[in-house]
């Protein structure tokens, strides 16, 4: 057997964002916002004179565990210098939240949580926002966009569900809530929440990342407060979205009118829910991506690809200028950082779609075969782009 010498191979061992230290020094300005249904804690990151990104977390998480590491990822800094991020925490879900009295406080429904965001916008004097939601947070932001079309410029929704709860989810969550309302964070409850975040495949192979979230659930989350949020989530109603093909009826149909970027992981337990939501939205305004080799926690498992998709989405809307730089998505394909010139293609005009930008990037490099599986024009067919 001939010996083969490998040269110029650059190997960089990646570390899960949840375990990294790069975001630990982030400074947030936290403010309490009074609403008709109680107080919400909002953490502000960035220059308030810039356009606003409004985030909303999933069940069992908060702005720190859901968003802090991703928004402090190196590749995100190109985006963040153009925006101010407002991280919204659901009532009682922020770090070190005091226990809520079930007998005195009726937790808001999903629709009421969406209405509470109006007070957040008024408090910070925000006219329009870009919504960025994960799981239950994406559901809340979608409801807000339905009723406040003139206040939402666009939405980025990860693992978001637009339907009512199914029997299996209802049964598991009801059983878990019986313990949570008793102030018990049992191993079974933690395992279900971890599956909800990651899916089975990621849990089997990414033990360090899963362990970090397990420790957070056991040590930092108040069981009763979480139970109230979960109870509201499983009582959600169908949002009533539907896709109308008639041009005249489309003007009065109940749907999200702003541009939407739907994201789901290849092995996410919620991928069928993302597909269902995609089928109900207007294909002219909807783009969606299926992240390859990724479970449900896209922001932690594939931060580089997510940053690239988010940047191109914003560039296509004219929010940020084209930045010809070596991006994380390109680096993951090339396998090496050693390059004499940039091989990234970025949107040439605000009308460019996310798919068109990534197609040009692949063609410019002359990759054969291309690692991107293209399934058609996202703007017209709303088919998934797999990266």
Secondary structure as UniProt FT lines:
FT   HELIX           17..19
FT   TURN            22..25
FT   STRAND          29..35
FT   TURN            36..37
FT   STRAND          38..45
FT   TURN            48..49
FT   STRAND          51..56
FT   TURN            59..60
FT   HELIX           64..68
FT   HELIX           69..71
FT   HELIX           74..76
FT   HELIX           77..80
FT   TURN            81..82
FT   STRAND          83..88
FT   TURN            91..92
FT   TURN            95..96
FT   TURN            102..104
FT   HELIX           110..123
FT   TURN            124..125
FT   STRAND          129..134
FT   HELIX           136..147
FT   HELIX           149..151
FT   STRAND          152..158
FT   HELIX           167..180
FT   TURN            181..183
FT   HELIX           187..198
FT   HELIX           200..205
FT   HELIX           207..220
FT   HELIX           223..234
FT   HELIX           247..250
FT   TURN            251..252
FT   STRAND          259..265
FT   TURN            266..267
FT   TURN            269..270
FT   HELIX           271..280
FT   TURN            283..285
FT   STRAND          286..291
FT   TURN            292..293
FT   HELIX           298..301
FT   HELIX           303..316
FT   TURN            317..318
FT   HELIX           328..334
FT   TURN            350..351
FT   HELIX           354..365
FT   HELIX           378..381
FT   STRAND          385..386
//
